[in-house]
Amino acid sequence: MDKSREESFEQQIDARQMCGQFLTLAYSAWLGPEPLDCGLNPVTLYKGGGRIVQLTLYERLAPGLGGLRRVAHYNQGWRFGRRRYGALLALLVESLEAGRFP
């Protein structure tokens, strides 16, 4: 297949990226225009029926070190961090789904 014709998943679903600060953590999220089967469900925080197709939470490293560390990551399914940051993720997902971008 011709590489020039290949599209990323985000382009296929017409997703847009949101980045920002939420409480003490930074985040990056890809939102689809409508709920998708692979999207993060805002009620259960599992795959299915949400607009968020990718979500990453970052924590700042010690001031002397600089930079960010990934602490939770969802990409069409949880990779890590859902249990530890569940309450914070629920608030963030609710805000993003409602169109309130912190």
Secondary structure, 3 states (H helix, E strand, C coil): CCHHHCCCHHHHCCCEEEEEEECCEEEEEEEEEEEECCCECCCCCCECCEEEEEEEEEEECCCCCCCEEEEEEEECCEEECCCCCHHHHHHHHHHHHCCCCC
